[in-house]
Amino acid sequence: MLGICPNCKIKLKSPPFRDRETNEVMIVMIYRSKVDRKLPIKKIHDIGYCEICKATKQDIEEQNKREDNNL
């Protein structure tokens, strides 16, 4: 998985961390349980957060801004 969420693509080891799951083992377990049971993963833009790691849209946008500013 290389340190990213398979659903929202947020980098797990980069801030912001606000109440989101950063443990890769837990994220893989959550993701695999949904995939194995053929449950749909809701879109982040529809529910406001990632079902897998619990990152919010704001977290993802903030991380993307940080990366853009570092370029």
QUIBEL-V7121 format. One record per residue. PSI is psi in whole degrees, -180 to 180 (NA if undefined). D_CENTER is the distance of its C-alpha to the mean C-alpha in whole Angstrom. Layout:
PSI,D_CENTER + PSI,D_CENTER
This chain:
-25,12 + 34,13 + 20,10 + 155,7 + 133,4 + -16,7 + -57,6 + -11,4 + 18,6 + 145,5 + 126,7 + -29,7 + 6,11 + 144,11 + 160,12 + 153,11 + -5,11 + 95,12 + 31,11 + 156,8 + 129,8 + -2,8 + 116,11 + -35,10 + -46,13 + -40,12 + -43,9 + -42,11 + -44,13 + -47,11 + -48,11 + -37,14 + -39,16 + -45,15 + -45,16 + -35,19 + 4,20 + 35,19 + 138,17 + 144,16 + 120,12 + 150,12 + 141,11 + -40,9 + -21,12 + -40,14 + -10,13 + -4,12 + 166,8 + 127,5 + -23,8 + -53,6 + -6,4 + 18,6 + 140,5 + 166,8 + -39,9 + -42,12 + -45,9 + -45,8 + -42,12 + -41,13 + -40,11 + -39,13 + -44,16 + -43,16 + -40,16 + -38,18 + -25,21 + -11,21 + NA,22
